[in-house]
Amino acid sequence: MTALRLTALQSEHALFDNKIDGRYLSSAELAAFLGLSQHTIRAWRKFRIITPIKFGRSVRWLLKDVLEELTKRRQSI
């Protein structure tokens, strides 16, 4: 993910603060929001690039946490 794309996602995120920020997203919703495939989300989870929140067997994502993890990862490269 390029720095420009990540910056664009963060600015888009500001538009969705009221609707998505506090809501737990499914993998499909996260993939759609980021413009990625669900396979990519599963691979990132497997390789611990992003960390989900688990409710029993259900896996959910907080967009704020995902964006922070991607930003930290980008800055460390």
C-alpha positions in Angstrom: 0.0 0.0 0.0 1.5 3.3 -1.0 1.9 6.2 1.3 -0.5 8.2 -1.0 -3.2 5.5 -0.8 -2.8 5.3 3.0 -3.1 9.1 3.3 -6.2 9.0 1.1 -7.7 6.3 3.3 -7.0 8.4 6.4 -8.6 11.4 4.9 -11.6 9.3 3.8 -11.7 7.9 7.3 -12.4 11.4 8.6 -15.6 11.5 6.5 -16.8 8.2 8.0 -16.0 9.0 11.7 -19.6 9.2 12.8 -20.7 6.1 10.9 -17.9 3.5 11.1 -15.3 4.5 13.7 -17.0 2.9 16.7 -18.6 0.1 14.8 -17.1 -3.4 14.5 -16.6 -4.3 10.8 -16.7 -7.8 9.4 -13.9 -8.9 7.1 -16.0 -8.3 4.1 -16.9 -4.7 5.2 -13.2 -4.0 6.0 -12.1 -5.3 2.6 -14.7 -3.2 0.8 -13.8 -0.1 2.7 -10.1 -0.6 2.0 -10.7 -1.6 -1.6 -9.0 -5.0 -1.1 -10.1 -8.6 -1.4 -11.2 -10.7 1.6 -8.3 -13.0 0.8 -5.9 -10.1 1.4 -7.6 -9.3 4.8 -7.2 -13.0 5.7 -3.6 -13.1 4.7 -2.8 -9.9 6.6 -4.4 -11.5 9.7 -2.5 -14.7 9.2 0.8 -12.8 9.0 -0.2 -10.5 11.9 -0.1 -7.3 9.8 -3.5 -6.4 11.3 -5.0 -7.7 14.5 -8.7 -8.5 14.8 -11.0 -8.5 17.8 -12.6 -11.8 18.4 -16.1 -12.4 19.9 -16.2 -16.1 20.3 -15.7 -17.5 16.8 -16.6 -14.2 15.2 -13.8 -11.9 13.9 -14.4 -8.2 13.7 -12.2 -5.1 13.0 -12.2 -1.6 14.4 -11.3 0.7 11.4 -9.3 3.1 13.7 -7.1 0.2 14.9 -6.5 -1.2 11.4 -5.5 2.2 10.1 -3.2 2.8 13.0 -1.5 -0.6 12.5 -1.0 0.0 8.8 0.4 3.5 9.5 2.9 2.2 12.0 3.9 -0.6 9.6 4.4 1.9 6.8 6.5 4.2 8.9 8.8 1.3 10.1 9.6 0.3 6.5 
